[in-house]
Amino acid sequence: MFRCLVILLLFFTATSGFSQSVSGAKKIAPFQIRLTNGQQYTSSQLAAGPVVLIYFSPDCDHCQDFTKDLLKNYNVVANKQVVMVTFQSMEMLKPFVSQYSLGTYPNFKVGTEGTSYLVQRYYQIRSFPYIAIYDKKGNLVRTFEGEQPHAEIFKALKQI
């Protein structure tokens, strides 16, 4: 009897821990990035409202294509906070930000997490770009990883 009780207790402990980690993964990564102006920016600084987190690499062709297309279709993110995170160095990031004039968009924050890889591990990212879309309550709505049809991403963005 005691054994059954211990096994049941372990089972419920394990399953409750699993459900917490699953629900926890639906919130935005607790990121800390350095912006190109040298300032730190963290997930706690996000305002209430929809957020689009884009994990990318400045030298990734798919990331560059997506950024170009996103800016051409800016209306889909004009009312959302866009956080672009890379692991690459500031020396690689600055030309990317300059090339696409990302500093001129007040709702964009672009920075590097450096070699902490916190965001990359949090989402278990394997290919770029990685896009996580959150609603105004901060709940994960949808993710896209790697090369995806931009029209499908923009459709998802319009819905939040």
mmCIF file of the C-alpha atoms, coordinates in Angstrom:
data_MODEL
# 
_entry.id   MODEL 
# 
loop_
_atom_site.group_PDB 
_atom_site.id 
_atom_site.type_symbol 
_atom_site.label_atom_id 
_atom_site.label_alt_id 
_atom_site.label_comp_id 
_atom_site.label_asym_id 
_atom_site.label_entity_id 
_atom_site.label_seq_id 
_atom_site.pdbx_PDB_ins_code 
_atom_site.Cartn_x 
_atom_site.Cartn_y 
_atom_site.Cartn_z 
_atom_site.occupancy 
_atom_site.B_iso_or_equiv 
_atom_site.pdbx_formal_charge 
_atom_site.auth_seq_id 
_atom_site.auth_comp_id 
_atom_site.auth_asym_id 
_atom_site.auth_atom_id 
_atom_site.pdbx_PDB_model_num 
ATOM 1   C CA . MET A 1 1   ? 0.000  0.000  0.000   1.00 0.00 ? 1   MET A CA 1 
ATOM 2   C CA . PHE A 1 2   ? 2.791  2.389  0.958   1.00 0.00 ? 2   PHE A CA 1 
ATOM 3   C CA . ARG A 1 3   ? 4.576  1.620  -2.325  1.00 0.00 ? 3   ARG A CA 1 
ATOM 4   C CA . CYS A 1 4   ? 1.454  2.461  -4.342  1.00 0.00 ? 4   CYS A CA 1 
ATOM 5   C CA . LEU A 1 5   ? 1.099  5.712  -2.476  1.00 0.00 ? 5   LEU A CA 1 
ATOM 6   C CA . VAL A 1 6   ? 4.724  6.664  -3.156  1.00 0.00 ? 6   VAL A CA 1 
ATOM 7   C CA . ILE A 1 7   ? 4.389  5.778  -6.846  1.00 0.00 ? 7   ILE A CA 1 
ATOM 8   C CA . LEU A 1 8   ? 1.189  7.812  -7.158  1.00 0.00 ? 8   LEU A CA 1 
ATOM 9   C CA . LEU A 1 9   ? 2.804  10.741 -5.361  1.00 0.00 ? 9   LEU A CA 1 
ATOM 10  C CA . LEU A 1 10  ? 5.807  10.608 -7.713  1.00 0.00 ? 10  LEU A CA 1 
ATOM 11  C CA . PHE A 1 11  ? 3.504  10.382 -10.725 1.00 0.00 ? 11  PHE A CA 1 
ATOM 12  C CA . PHE A 1 12  ? 1.480  13.447 -9.712  1.00 0.00 ? 12  PHE A CA 1 
ATOM 13  C CA . THR A 1 13  ? 4.606  15.405 -8.860  1.00 0.00 ? 13  THR A CA 1 
ATOM 14  C CA . ALA A 1 14  ? 6.147  14.575 -12.226 1.00 0.00 ? 14  ALA A CA 1 
ATOM 15  C CA . THR A 1 15  ? 3.014  15.399 -14.213 1.00 0.00 ? 15  THR A CA 1 
ATOM 16  C CA . SER A 1 16  ? 2.381  18.672 -12.391 1.00 0.00 ? 16  SER A CA 1 
ATOM 17  C CA . GLY A 1 17  ? 5.982  19.714 -13.010 1.00 0.00 ? 17  GLY A CA 1 
ATOM 18  C CA . PHE A 1 18  ? 5.595  18.844 -16.692 1.00 0.00 ? 18  PHE A CA 1 
ATOM 19  C CA . SER A 1 19  ? 2.416  20.880 -17.084 1.00 0.00 ? 19  SER A CA 1 
ATOM 20  C CA . GLN A 1 20  ? 4.093  23.880 -15.448 1.00 0.00 ? 20  GLN A CA 1 
ATOM 21  C CA . SER A 1 21  ? 7.031  23.708 -17.823 1.00 0.00 ? 21  SER A CA 1 
ATOM 22  C CA . VAL A 1 22  ? 4.697  23.416 -20.820 1.00 0.00 ? 22  VAL A CA 1 
ATOM 23  C CA . SER A 1 23  ? 2.600  26.394 -19.755 1.00 0.00 ? 23  SER A CA 1 
ATOM 24  C CA . GLY A 1 24  ? 5.760  28.317 -18.875 1.00 0.00 ? 24  GLY A CA 1 
ATOM 25  C CA . ALA A 1 25  ? 7.075  27.826 -22.410 1.00 0.00 ? 25  ALA A CA 1 
ATOM 26  C CA . LYS A 1 26  ? 4.052  29.667 -23.734 1.00 0.00 ? 26  LYS A CA 1 
ATOM 27  C CA . LYS A 1 27  ? 5.278  32.951 -22.225 1.00 0.00 ? 27  LYS A CA 1 
ATOM 28  C CA . ILE A 1 28  ? 7.964  35.012 -23.894 1.00 0.00 ? 28  ILE A CA 1 
ATOM 29  C CA . ALA A 1 29  ? 11.575 34.075 -23.226 1.00 0.00 ? 29  ALA A CA 1 
ATOM 30  C CA . PRO A 1 30  ? 13.128 36.035 -20.347 1.00 0.00 ? 30  PRO A CA 1 
ATOM 31  C CA . PHE A 1 31  ? 15.532 37.717 -22.749 1.00 0.00 ? 31  PHE A CA 1 
ATOM 32  C CA . GLN A 1 32  ? 18.250 40.248 -22.044 1.00 0.00 ? 32  GLN A CA 1 
ATOM 33  C CA . ILE A 1 33  ? 19.774 41.843 -25.126 1.00 0.00 ? 33  ILE A CA 1 
ATOM 34  C CA . ARG A 1 34  ? 22.203 44.651 -25.832 1.00 0.00 ? 34  ARG A CA 1 
ATOM 35  C CA . LEU A 1 35  ? 20.853 47.107 -28.390 1.00 0.00 ? 35  LEU A CA 1 
ATOM 36  C CA . THR A 1 36  ? 23.099 48.718 -30.999 1.00 0.00 ? 36  THR A CA 1 
ATOM 37  C CA . ASN A 1 37  ? 23.139 51.934 -28.946 1.00 0.00 ? 37  ASN A CA 1 
ATOM 38  C CA . GLY A 1 38  ? 24.730 49.960 -26.083 1.00 0.00 ? 38  GLY A CA 1 
ATOM 39  C CA . GLN A 1 39  ? 21.645 49.918 -23.849 1.00 0.00 ? 39  GLN A CA 1 
ATOM 40  C CA . GLN A 1 40  ? 20.320 46.749 -22.255 1.00 0.00 ? 40  GLN A CA 1 
ATOM 41  C CA . TYR A 1 41  ? 16.747 45.740 -23.067 1.00 0.00 ? 41  TYR A CA 1 
ATOM 42  C CA . THR A 1 42  ? 14.905 42.941 -21.266 1.00 0.00 ? 42  THR A CA 1 
ATOM 43  C CA . SER A 1 43  ? 11.603 41.126 -21.495 1.00 0.00 ? 43  SER A CA 1 
ATOM 44  C CA . SER A 1 44  ? 10.462 42.960 -18.349 1.00 0.00 ? 44  SER A CA 1 
ATOM 45  C CA . GLN A 1 45  ? 10.596 46.244 -20.296 1.00 0.00 ? 45  GLN A CA 1 
ATOM 46  C CA . LEU A 1 46  ? 7.981  45.125 -22.807 1.00 0.00 ? 46  LEU A CA 1 
ATOM 47  C CA . ALA A 1 47  ? 4.772  47.132 -22.731 1.00 0.00 ? 47  ALA A CA 1 
ATOM 48  C CA . ALA A 1 48  ? 1.399  45.393 -22.621 1.00 0.00 ? 48  ALA A CA 1 
ATOM 49  C CA . GLY A 1 49  ? 0.262  44.339 -26.064 1.00 0.00 ? 49  GLY A CA 1 
ATOM 50  C CA . PRO A 1 50  ? 1.155  41.968 -28.885 1.00 0.00 ? 50  PRO A CA 1 
ATOM 51  C CA . VAL A 1 51  ? 4.820  41.018 -29.337 1.00 0.00 ? 51  VAL A CA 1 
ATOM 52  C CA . VAL A 1 52  ? 6.660  39.487 -32.261 1.00 0.00 ? 52  VAL A CA 1 
ATOM 53  C CA . LEU A 1 53  ? 9.980  37.935 -31.282 1.00 0.00 ? 53  LEU A CA 1 
ATOM 54  C CA . ILE A 1 54  ? 12.280 37.199 -34.215 1.00 0.00 ? 54  ILE A CA 1 
ATOM 55  C CA . TYR A 1 55  ? 15.441 35.200 -33.613 1.00 0.00 ? 55  TYR A CA 1 
ATOM 56  C CA . PHE A 1 56  ? 17.799 35.651 -36.547 1.00 0.00 ? 56  PHE A CA 1 
ATOM 57  C CA . SER A 1 57  ? 21.340 35.913 -37.777 1.00 0.00 ? 57  SER A CA 1 
ATOM 58  C CA . PRO A 1 58  ? 22.437 39.002 -39.737 1.00 0.00 ? 58  PRO A CA 1 
ATOM 59  C CA . ASP A 1 59  ? 24.266 36.831 -42.283 1.00 0.00 ? 59  ASP A CA 1 
ATOM 60  C CA . CYS A 1 60  ? 21.311 34.469 -42.873 1.00 0.00 ? 60  CYS A CA 1 
ATOM 61  C CA . ASP A 1 61  ? 19.824 34.920 -46.370 1.00 0.00 ? 61  ASP A CA 1 
ATOM 62  C CA . HIS A 1 62  ? 16.345 33.819 -45.229 1.00 0.00 ? 62  HIS A CA 1 
ATOM 63  C CA . CYS A 1 63  ? 16.524 36.303 -42.341 1.00 0.00 ? 63  CYS A CA 1 
ATOM 64  C CA . GLN A 1 64  ? 17.510 39.124 -44.691 1.00 0.00 ? 64  GLN A CA 1 
ATOM 65  C CA . ASP A 1 65  ? 14.714 38.244 -47.123 1.00 0.00 ? 65  ASP A CA 1 
ATOM 66  C CA . PHE A 1 66  ? 12.181 38.076 -44.308 1.00 0.00 ? 66  PHE A CA 1 
ATOM 67  C CA . THR A 1 67  ? 13.327 41.431 -42.885 1.00 0.00 ? 67  THR A CA 1 
ATOM 68  C CA . LYS A 1 68  ? 13.001 43.104 -46.299 1.00 0.00 ? 68  LYS A CA 1 
ATOM 69  C CA . ASP A 1 69  ? 9.530  41.642 -46.800 1.00 0.00 ? 69  ASP A CA 1 
ATOM 70  C CA . LEU A 1 70  ? 8.463  42.497 -43.247 1.00 0.00 ? 70  LEU A CA 1 
ATOM 71  C CA . LEU A 1 71  ? 9.409  46.135 -43.767 1.00 0.00 ? 71  LEU A CA 1 
ATOM 72  C CA . LYS A 1 72  ? 7.544  46.215 -47.107 1.00 0.00 ? 72  LYS A CA 1 
ATOM 73  C CA . ASN A 1 73  ? 4.506  44.899 -45.190 1.00 0.00 ? 73  ASN A CA 1 
ATOM 74  C CA . TYR A 1 74  ? 5.122  47.039 -42.116 1.00 0.00 ? 74  TYR A CA 1 
ATOM 75  C CA . ASN A 1 75  ? 1.386  47.527 -41.573 1.00 0.00 ? 75  ASN A CA 1 
ATOM 76  C CA . VAL A 1 76  ? 1.147  43.977 -40.143 1.00 0.00 ? 76  VAL A CA 1 
ATOM 77  C CA . VAL A 1 77  ? 3.482  44.888 -37.252 1.00 0.00 ? 77  VAL A CA 1 
ATOM 78  C CA . ALA A 1 78  ? 2.903  48.638 -36.956 1.00 0.00 ? 78  ALA A CA 1 
ATOM 79  C CA . ASN A 1 79  ? 0.811  48.140 -33.785 1.00 0.00 ? 79  ASN A CA 1 
ATOM 80  C CA . LYS A 1 80  ? 3.006  45.390 -32.306 1.00 0.00 ? 80  LYS A CA 1 
ATOM 81  C CA . GLN A 1 81  ? 6.299  45.320 -30.438 1.00 0.00 ? 81  GLN A CA 1 
ATOM 82  C CA . VAL A 1 82  ? 8.955  43.654 -32.568 1.00 0.00 ? 82  VAL A CA 1 
ATOM 83  C CA . VAL A 1 83  ? 11.987 42.246 -30.765 1.00 0.00 ? 83  VAL A CA 1 
ATOM 84  C CA . MET A 1 84  ? 14.751 40.962 -33.013 1.00 0.00 ? 84  MET A CA 1 
ATOM 85  C CA . VAL A 1 85  ? 17.354 38.887 -31.200 1.00 0.00 ? 85  VAL A CA 1 
ATOM 86  C CA . THR A 1 86  ? 20.615 37.423 -32.460 1.00 0.00 ? 86  THR A CA 1 
ATOM 87  C CA . PHE A 1 87  ? 23.563 35.656 -30.882 1.00 0.00 ? 87  PHE A CA 1 
ATOM 88  C CA . GLN A 1 88  ? 25.971 37.302 -33.311 1.00 0.00 ? 88  GLN A CA 1 
ATOM 89  C CA . SER A 1 89  ? 28.408 40.042 -32.330 1.00 0.00 ? 89  SER A CA 1 
ATOM 90  C CA . MET A 1 90  ? 27.597 43.721 -32.300 1.00 0.00 ? 90  MET A CA 1 
ATOM 91  C CA . GLU A 1 91  ? 30.036 44.133 -35.212 1.00 0.00 ? 91  GLU A CA 1 
ATOM 92  C CA . MET A 1 92  ? 27.744 41.924 -37.328 1.00 0.00 ? 92  MET A CA 1 
ATOM 93  C CA . LEU A 1 93  ? 24.525 43.381 -35.967 1.00 0.00 ? 93  LEU A CA 1 
ATOM 94  C CA . LYS A 1 94  ? 25.181 47.089 -36.525 1.00 0.00 ? 94  LYS A CA 1 
ATOM 95  C CA . PRO A 1 95  ? 25.522 46.909 -40.342 1.00 0.00 ? 95  PRO A CA 1 
ATOM 96  C CA . PHE A 1 96  ? 22.317 44.827 -40.511 1.00 0.00 ? 96  PHE A CA 1 
ATOM 97  C CA . VAL A 1 97  ? 20.381 47.391 -38.454 1.00 0.00 ? 97  VAL A CA 1 
ATOM 98  C CA . SER A 1 98  ? 21.817 50.198 -40.575 1.00 0.00 ? 98  SER A CA 1 
ATOM 99  C CA . GLN A 1 99  ? 21.165 48.462 -43.918 1.00 0.00 ? 99  GLN A CA 1 
ATOM 100 C CA . TYR A 1 100 ? 17.463 48.012 -43.130 1.00 0.00 ? 100 TYR A CA 1 
ATOM 101 C CA . SER A 1 101 ? 17.111 51.310 -41.187 1.00 0.00 ? 101 SER A CA 1 
ATOM 102 C CA . LEU A 1 102 ? 15.633 49.352 -38.283 1.00 0.00 ? 102 LEU A CA 1 
ATOM 103 C CA . GLY A 1 103 ? 16.437 52.167 -35.860 1.00 0.00 ? 103 GLY A CA 1 
ATOM 104 C CA . THR A 1 104 ? 13.797 54.333 -37.549 1.00 0.00 ? 104 THR A CA 1 
ATOM 105 C CA . TYR A 1 105 ? 10.962 52.048 -36.435 1.00 0.00 ? 105 TYR A CA 1 
ATOM 106 C CA . PRO A 1 106 ? 9.977  52.979 -32.867 1.00 0.00 ? 106 PRO A CA 1 
ATOM 107 C CA . ASN A 1 107 ? 8.312  49.614 -32.188 1.00 0.00 ? 107 ASN A CA 1 
ATOM 108 C CA . PHE A 1 108 ? 11.461 47.641 -33.148 1.00 0.00 ? 108 PHE A CA 1 
ATOM 109 C CA . LYS A 1 109 ? 14.132 46.600 -30.633 1.00 0.00 ? 109 LYS A CA 1 
ATOM 110 C CA . VAL A 1 110 ? 17.094 44.843 -32.206 1.00 0.00 ? 110 VAL A CA 1 
ATOM 111 C CA . GLY A 1 111 ? 19.919 43.411 -30.152 1.00 0.00 ? 111 GLY A CA 1 
ATOM 112 C CA . THR A 1 112 ? 22.251 40.582 -29.342 1.00 0.00 ? 112 THR A CA 1 
ATOM 113 C CA . GLU A 1 113 ? 22.029 38.115 -26.498 1.00 0.00 ? 113 GLU A CA 1 
ATOM 114 C CA . GLY A 1 114 ? 25.675 37.298 -27.111 1.00 0.00 ? 114 GLY A CA 1 
ATOM 115 C CA . THR A 1 115 ? 26.832 33.854 -26.162 1.00 0.00 ? 115 THR A CA 1 
ATOM 116 C CA . SER A 1 116 ? 24.278 33.337 -23.389 1.00 0.00 ? 116 SER A CA 1 
ATOM 117 C CA . TYR A 1 117 ? 22.047 31.535 -25.948 1.00 0.00 ? 117 TYR A CA 1 
ATOM 118 C CA . LEU A 1 118 ? 19.181 31.896 -23.455 1.00 0.00 ? 118 LEU A CA 1 
ATOM 119 C CA . VAL A 1 119 ? 16.574 32.673 -26.115 1.00 0.00 ? 119 VAL A CA 1 
ATOM 120 C CA . GLN A 1 120 ? 17.929 30.043 -28.485 1.00 0.00 ? 120 GLN A CA 1 
ATOM 121 C CA . ARG A 1 121 ? 17.740 27.355 -25.771 1.00 0.00 ? 121 ARG A CA 1 
ATOM 122 C CA . TYR A 1 122 ? 14.361 28.555 -24.448 1.00 0.00 ? 122 TYR A CA 1 
ATOM 123 C CA . TYR A 1 123 ? 12.693 27.983 -27.828 1.00 0.00 ? 123 TYR A CA 1 
ATOM 124 C CA . GLN A 1 124 ? 15.033 25.125 -28.863 1.00 0.00 ? 124 GLN A CA 1 
ATOM 125 C CA . ILE A 1 125 ? 15.753 26.965 -32.111 1.00 0.00 ? 125 ILE A CA 1 
ATOM 126 C CA . ARG A 1 126 ? 17.425 24.929 -34.835 1.00 0.00 ? 126 ARG A CA 1 
ATOM 127 C CA . SER A 1 127 ? 17.025 27.168 -37.908 1.00 0.00 ? 127 SER A CA 1 
ATOM 128 C CA . PHE A 1 128 ? 16.569 30.848 -38.705 1.00 0.00 ? 128 PHE A CA 1 
ATOM 129 C CA . PRO A 1 129 ? 14.568 32.931 -38.737 1.00 0.00 ? 129 PRO A CA 1 
ATOM 130 C CA . TYR A 1 130 ? 12.506 31.829 -35.754 1.00 0.00 ? 130 TYR A CA 1 
ATOM 131 C CA . ILE A 1 131 ? 9.352  33.865 -35.179 1.00 0.00 ? 131 ILE A CA 1 
ATOM 132 C CA . ALA A 1 132 ? 7.231  33.665 -32.029 1.00 0.00 ? 132 ALA A CA 1 
ATOM 133 C CA . ILE A 1 133 ? 3.967  35.616 -32.068 1.00 0.00 ? 133 ILE A CA 1 
ATOM 134 C CA . TYR A 1 134 ? 2.344  36.617 -28.773 1.00 0.00 ? 134 TYR A CA 1 
ATOM 135 C CA . ASP A 1 135 ? -1.109 38.135 -28.268 1.00 0.00 ? 135 ASP A CA 1 
ATOM 136 C CA . LYS A 1 136 ? -1.893 41.233 -26.198 1.00 0.00 ? 136 LYS A CA 1 
ATOM 137 C CA . LYS A 1 137 ? -2.162 39.060 -23.056 1.00 0.00 ? 137 LYS A CA 1 
ATOM 138 C CA . GLY A 1 138 ? 1.351  37.702 -23.604 1.00 0.00 ? 138 GLY A CA 1 
ATOM 139 C CA . ASN A 1 139 ? 0.243  34.218 -24.655 1.00 0.00 ? 139 ASN A CA 1 
ATOM 140 C CA . LEU A 1 140 ? 2.026  32.391 -27.446 1.00 0.00 ? 140 LEU A CA 1 
ATOM 141 C CA . VAL A 1 141 ? -0.168 32.265 -30.541 1.00 0.00 ? 141 VAL A CA 1 
ATOM 142 C CA . ARG A 1 142 ? 2.090  30.691 -33.160 1.00 0.00 ? 142 ARG A CA 1 
ATOM 143 C CA . THR A 1 143 ? 5.703  30.036 -34.085 1.00 0.00 ? 143 THR A CA 1 
ATOM 144 C CA . PHE A 1 144 ? 7.491  29.729 -37.413 1.00 0.00 ? 144 PHE A CA 1 
ATOM 145 C CA . GLU A 1 145 ? 10.972 28.278 -37.840 1.00 0.00 ? 145 GLU A CA 1 
ATOM 146 C CA . GLY A 1 146 ? 13.292 28.442 -40.815 1.00 0.00 ? 146 GLY A CA 1 
ATOM 147 C CA . GLU A 1 147 ? 12.229 29.419 -44.309 1.00 0.00 ? 147 GLU A CA 1 
ATOM 148 C CA . GLN A 1 148 ? 8.437  29.734 -44.316 1.00 0.00 ? 148 GLN A CA 1 
ATOM 149 C CA . PRO A 1 149 ? 5.983  31.389 -46.727 1.00 0.00 ? 149 PRO A CA 1 
ATOM 150 C CA . HIS A 1 150 ? 5.958  35.032 -45.704 1.00 0.00 ? 150 HIS A CA 1 
ATOM 151 C CA . ALA A 1 151 ? 2.284  35.384 -46.637 1.00 0.00 ? 151 ALA A CA 1 
ATOM 152 C CA . GLU A 1 152 ? 1.415  32.755 -44.019 1.00 0.00 ? 152 GLU A CA 1 
ATOM 153 C CA . ILE A 1 153 ? 3.416  34.608 -41.359 1.00 0.00 ? 153 ILE A CA 1 
ATOM 154 C CA . PHE A 1 154 ? 1.804  37.943 -42.268 1.00 0.00 ? 154 PHE A CA 1 
ATOM 155 C CA . LYS A 1 155 ? -1.649 36.323 -42.135 1.00 0.00 ? 155 LYS A CA 1 
ATOM 156 C CA . ALA A 1 156 ? -0.908 35.115 -38.590 1.00 0.00 ? 156 ALA A CA 1 
ATOM 157 C CA . LEU A 1 157 ? 0.372  38.582 -37.629 1.00 0.00 ? 157 LEU A CA 1 
ATOM 158 C CA . LYS A 1 158 ? -2.803 40.264 -38.895 1.00 0.00 ? 158 LYS A CA 1 
ATOM 159 C CA . GLN A 1 159 ? -4.891 38.036 -36.647 1.00 0.00 ? 159 GLN A CA 1 
ATOM 160 C CA . ILE A 1 160 ? -3.426 39.338 -33.397 1.00 0.00 ? 160 ILE A CA 1 
# 
